[in-house]
Amino acid sequence: MLTRVLLTLLLVAFVPNWAVADDMDAEGARETSIVSLGLADRKVSKDDLKKRVALPKPRFNSPGVAYGWVAHAKKGDKIEVHLKIDGNSLMHNVREVTEDDTDVLLQAGKTGVPAGGWPQKRQYTAKVTVTRDGKTVAEQESDPVSIE
């Protein structure tokens, strides 16, 4: 009995948030949420993000990509991801969702190195916004990253 209790406590404490069905609304539908967001030195895949390990951040002479993974988007939702520098959008990508309860991984940035490299000593962030019927239903911005 004690073993079962301990196993249950371990599972509750260590199951990743994206694997728990605690995002249900009153009608039992899942709520739209931002599962993952950040900056990386390359394009990322859902498999990369499912590993839940820190991805290498962009460097002066590497690609720089902002990414956002949205779960349970609804048909007609507009999802935007921005690569921002010092609070201003540098690059962005927008997608309209075509089916209900869709998971969307959207990215914006450069998959090559910009001429002269990325400006250093600046603050880079990734921002994801989900809009439905003109209202924001989910929005999140990453912590600032400095490029070295």
MIBATOR-285432 format. One line per 4 residues: number of its first residue (from 0); their letters; for each residue x, y, z of C-alpha. Coordinates in nm, 2 decimals. Each point is the difference from the previous one (the first is absolute). Example, Ala and Ser with C-alpha at 12.3 -4.5 7.8 and 13.67 -1.06 7.14 Angstrom:
! residues 2
0> AS> 1.23:-0.45:0.78; 0.14:0.34:-0.07
! end
This chain:
! residues 148
0> MLTR> 0.00:0.00:0.00; 0.28:0.24:0.09; 0.17:-0.08:-0.33; -0.31:0.10:-0.19
4> VLLT> -0.04:0.32:0.19; 0.37:0.09:-0.07; -0.03:-0.09:-0.37; -0.32:0.22:-0.03
8> LLLV> 0.18:0.29:0.17; 0.30:-0.03:-0.24; -0.22:-0.01:-0.30; -0.19:0.31:0.11
12> AFVP> 0.32:0.18:0.07; 0.19:-0.09:-0.32; -0.25:-0.03:-0.28; 0.06:0.28:-0.25
16> NWAV> -0.27:0.27:-0.01; -0.07:-0.06:-0.37; -0.08:-0.37:0.08; -0.27:0.08:0.26
20> ADDM> -0.36:0.07:-0.11; -0.06:0.28:0.25; -0.08:0.26:-0.27; -0.37:-0.09:-0.04
24> DAEG> -0.26:0.27:-0.01; -0.36:-0.04:0.14; -0.12:-0.18:-0.31; 0.28:-0.25:0.01
28> ARET> 0.19:0.15:-0.30; 0.37:0.06:0.04; 0.11:0.37:0.03; 0.25:0.15:-0.24
32> SIVS> 0.34:0.03:0.16; 0.36:0.07:-0.08; 0.19:-0.32:0.07; 0.35:0.12:-0.08
36> LGLA> 0.17:0.32:-0.12; 0.35:0.13:-0.03; 0.31:0.07:-0.22; 0.23:-0.25:-0.16
40> DRKV> 0.30:-0.01:-0.23; -0.20:-0.20:-0.26; -0.35:-0.10:-0.11; -0.16:-0.23:0.26
44> SKDD> -0.24:-0.29:-0.02; -0.27:-0.12:0.24; 0.23:-0.30:0.07; 0.27:0.24:0.12
48> LKKR> -0.25:0.18:0.23; -0.14:-0.32:0.14; 0.34:-0.09:0.14; -0.04:0.30:0.23
52> VALP> 0.37:0.09:-0.01; 0.15:0.34:-0.05; 0.07:0.07:-0.37; 0.32:0.19:-0.09
56> KPRF> -0.07:0.37:-0.01; 0.10:0.21:-0.31; 0.36:0.12:-0.02; 0.16:0.29:-0.19
60> NSPG> 0.08:-0.23:-0.29; -0.29:-0.25:0.00; -0.36:0.00:-0.12; -0.26:0.15:0.24
64> VAYG> -0.35:-0.13:0.01; -0.29:0.09:0.23; -0.25:-0.29:0.05; -0.34:-0.05:0.16
68> WVAH> -0.20:-0.32:0.04; -0.37:0.05:0.06; -0.23:-0.28:0.11; -0.37:-0.03:-0.06
72> AKKG> -0.04:0.29:-0.24; -0.35:0.04:-0.15; -0.10:0.05:-0.37; 0.04:0.37:-0.09
76> DKIE> 0.26:0.07:0.27; 0.28:0.23:-0.11; 0.34:-0.10:0.15; 0.29:0.24:-0.02
80> VHLK> 0.36:-0.06:0.10; 0.25:0.30:0.01; 0.38:0.00:0.03; 0.05:0.33:0.19
84> IDGN> 0.31:0.21:0.06; -0.01:0.25:0.29; -0.38:-0.03:0.01; -0.06:0.06:-0.37
88> SLMH> -0.10:-0.26:-0.25; 0.29:-0.09:-0.23; -0.17:-0.29:-0.18; -0.34:-0.17:0.03
92> NVRE> -0.22:-0.28:-0.14; -0.38:-0.03:0.01; -0.22:-0.30:-0.06; -0.38:-0.04:0.00
96> VTED> -0.11:-0.33:0.14; -0.22:-0.21:-0.24; -0.13:-0.27:0.24; -0.11:-0.02:0.36
100> DTDV> 0.22:-0.14:0.27; 0.32:0.04:-0.20; 0.35:0.01:0.14; 0.21:0.26:-0.19
104> LLQA> 0.38:0.05:0.01; 0.08:0.34:-0.16; 0.34:0.15:-0.04; 0.15:0.34:-0.11
108> GKTG> 0.36:0.10:-0.06; 0.30:-0.07:-0.22; 0.12:-0.35:-0.07; 0.32:0.15:-0.13
112> VPAG> 0.24:0.25:0.16; -0.09:0.36:-0.07; 0.27:0.20:-0.19; 0.24:0.13:0.27
116> GWPQ> -0.16:-0.23:0.27; -0.27:0.07:0.25; 0.04:0.33:0.19; 0.15:-0.07:0.33
120> KRQY> -0.08:0.15:0.34; -0.37:0.01:-0.09; -0.29:-0.17:0.16; -0.18:-0.26:-0.22
124> TAKV> -0.33:-0.16:0.09; -0.26:-0.23:-0.16; -0.37:0.10:0.04; -0.30:-0.21:-0.09
128> TVTR> -0.36:0.14:-0.03; -0.32:-0.20:-0.07; -0.30:0.21:-0.11; -0.35:-0.13:-0.03
132> DGKT> -0.29:0.22:-0.13; 0.22:0.31:0.05; 0.08:-0.08:0.37; 0.33:-0.13:0.14
136> VAEQ> -0.05:-0.35:0.15; 0.36:-0.08:0.07; 0.32:0.21:0.00; 0.35:-0.06:0.13
140> ESDP> 0.35:0.15:-0.04; 0.32:-0.18:0.08; 0.27:0.13:0.24; 0.25:0.23:-0.18
144> VSIE> 0.31:-0.17:-0.15; 0.32:0.18:-0.08; 0.19:-0.12:-0.31; 0.38:-0.06:0.05
! end
